[in-house]
Amino acid sequence: MSEIAALPGDKIASIEEYETGYNTFDDGDMVRASTVGKTELDKEARVANIKHPKIISIPKVGDIIIGTVAAVMSSMIAVSIDYINGKPTTSKVECICSTRNLRKKNVALVNDIVTLKILNHLNGTIHASIEEPHLGVLFTKCRKCGKKVVQMRDAIKCTECSWIDERKLSTNYGNSDFVKLRE
């Protein structure tokens, strides 16, 4: 194993020679560093890793993440990742999720807590999906008055002002500990 200092974005190895490991990502041509640290090339397993004193959590393809919606655009949402497979992370990495194929006016709004599935890493961006039934909004508040909401089939209704709003709700909506933490 060889160790060399690396900065985020540095080329570590070719994808023909090594696979991505901890704190690295595949840009389609090269394995690159996603954090500052020491390069560790495992020649037997053919895996490239970056050793970092604090492990920065980058979700892998297929991981289930829970995060806070940071931005809403016309056909996608940006989500700040708070949990990866149920384990908290402090790296504040963001992913994007396409909402183009969903027939909802508001899939999720800023500050909603959502659960997503990681689809891929493409061009340095983490892409996620919200389309499966267990994926979607876990916690939200009324967008008019900011008070508590209750589920009504596939919509939510405010307990104070009776505003009804459409969201892509998870089948786990209201059953999560996040509701207790955020009230």
C-alpha positions in Angstrom: 0.0 0.0 0.0 1.4 3.4 -1.0 0.4 6.7 0.7 0.5 10.1 -0.9 -1.2 13.3 0.2 -4.4 14.2 -1.8 -6.8 17.1 -2.1 -10.5 17.0 -3.1 -10.7 16.4 -6.9 -7.2 15.0 -7.3 -6.7 12.1 -9.6 -5.9 9.0 -7.6 -6.0 6.2 -10.3 -7.6 5.1 -13.5 -10.9 3.3 -13.2 -9.4 0.4 -15.3 -6.8 -0.1 -12.5 -8.7 0.5 -9.3 -12.2 0.7 -7.9 -13.5 3.5 -5.7 -13.2 3.0 -2.0 -13.7 5.3 1.1 -13.7 9.0 0.4 -13.2 8.6 -3.4 -15.6 8.9 -6.4 -15.6 7.8 -10.0 -15.8 10.6 -12.5 -16.3 8.2 -15.4 -12.6 8.1 -16.3 -10.6 8.4 -13.1 -10.9 7.7 -9.4 -10.7 11.0 -7.6 -10.4 12.1 -4.0 -13.5 13.5 -2.3 -11.6 14.8 0.8 -8.2 15.9 2.0 -6.1 13.0 3.2 -3.6 10.4 2.3 -4.0 8.2 -0.7 -4.1 4.5 0.0 -3.9 2.1 -3.0 -4.6 -1.5 -2.0 -2.9 -3.4 -4.8 -4.3 -6.8 -3.8 -8.0 -5.7 -3.6 -7.5 -3.1 -6.4 -9.3 -0.4 -4.3 -8.3 3.3 -4.0 -9.1 4.9 -0.6 -8.4 8.2 1.1 -7.5 8.1 4.7 -8.9 11.1 6.6 -8.8 11.7 10.4 -12.6 12.3 10.3 -14.5 10.0 8.0 -16.6 12.0 5.6 -19.7 10.1 4.7 -20.5 9.9 1.0 -23.5 7.7 0.3 -23.0 4.8 -2.1 -25.4 3.7 -4.8 -28.4 2.0 -3.2 -28.1 3.7 0.2 -31.2 5.1 1.8 -30.6 8.7 3.0 -32.7 11.1 5.1 -32.1 14.8 4.7 -33.5 18.3 4.7 -34.7 19.8 1.4 -32.4 22.8 0.8 -33.8 24.0 -2.5 -36.8 23.4 -4.8 -36.5 23.9 -8.6 -39.1 23.2 -11.3 -38.0 19.6 -12.0 -35.8 18.7 -9.0 -35.0 19.2 -5.4 -31.7 19.6 -3.6 -31.3 17.7 -0.3 -28.7 18.2 2.4 -27.9 14.7 3.7 -28.3 14.2 7.5 -28.5 10.3 7.8 -27.1 7.5 5.6 -28.7 4.1 6.2 -29.9 5.4 9.6 -26.5 6.6 10.8 -26.0 10.4 11.3 -23.5 12.2 9.2 -22.0 15.7 9.7 -20.4 16.1 6.3 -23.4 18.1 4.9 -23.1 16.6 1.5 -26.0 17.4 -0.9 -27.7 15.3 -3.5 -30.3 16.2 -6.2 -33.5 14.3 -6.9 -35.5 14.6 -10.1 -39.2 15.2 -9.6 -40.1 15.4 -13.3 -41.9 12.1 -13.6 -44.1 12.6 -10.5 -47.6 14.0 -11.0 -47.5 16.2 -7.9 -47.6 20.0 -7.8 -45.4 20.1 -4.7 -43.3 16.9 -4.2 -41.5 18.5 -1.2 -40.8 22.1 0.0 -37.8 23.7 1.6 -37.1 22.4 5.2 -39.2 19.2 4.7 -37.5 16.1 5.9 -37.4 13.5 3.2 -36.0 10.0 2.6 -34.4 9.1 -0.7 -32.5 6.3 -2.4 -29.2 7.0 -4.0 -29.2 6.2 -7.8 -25.7 7.1 -8.9 -22.7 9.5 -8.8 -22.5 11.4 -12.1 -20.0 14.2 -12.9 -19.4 14.9 -9.2 -23.1 15.1 -8.3 -25.0 12.6 -6.2 -28.4 11.7 -7.8 -31.3 10.2 -5.8 -34.8 8.9 -6.4 -38.0 9.6 -4.5 -40.3 7.4 -6.6 -40.7 4.2 -4.4 -43.6 4.1 -1.9 -41.4 4.2 1.2 -39.5 7.2 -0.1 -40.8 10.8 0.2 -41.6 13.3 2.9 -41.2 12.1 6.5 -42.0 15.4 8.2 -43.4 18.8 7.2 -45.3 21.8 8.5 -48.0 24.0 7.0 -46.5 26.3 4.3 -49.1 29.0 5.1 -48.9 29.3 8.9 -46.1 26.9 9.9 -48.2 24.9 12.3 -48.7 21.1 12.6 -50.2 19.1 9.7 -52.0 15.8 9.5 -52.1 13.3 6.7 -55.2 13.0 4.5 -54.6 10.1 2.0 -51.9 11.5 -0.3 -52.2 15.2 1.0 -51.7 17.0 4.2 -54.0 19.4 6.1 -53.1 22.0 8.6 -54.6 21.7 12.1 -54.8 25.5 12.5 -55.7 27.1 9.2 -57.1 24.0 7.4 -54.9 24.6 4.4 -54.6 21.4 2.3 -51.4 20.8 0.4 -50.2 18.0 -1.9 -46.8 16.3 -1.2 -45.1 13.0 -2.1 -45.5 11.4 1.3 -43.6 8.4 2.4 -45.5 5.3 3.7 -43.5 6.0 6.9 -44.9 9.6 7.2 -45.7 10.4 10.8 -44.2 7.1 12.1 -40.7 8.5 12.5 -38.7 9.8 15.4 -38.0 12.9 13.3 -41.5 14.2 14.1 -40.8 14.1 17.8 -37.4 15.9 17.3 -38.7 18.7 15.1 -41.9 19.7 16.9 
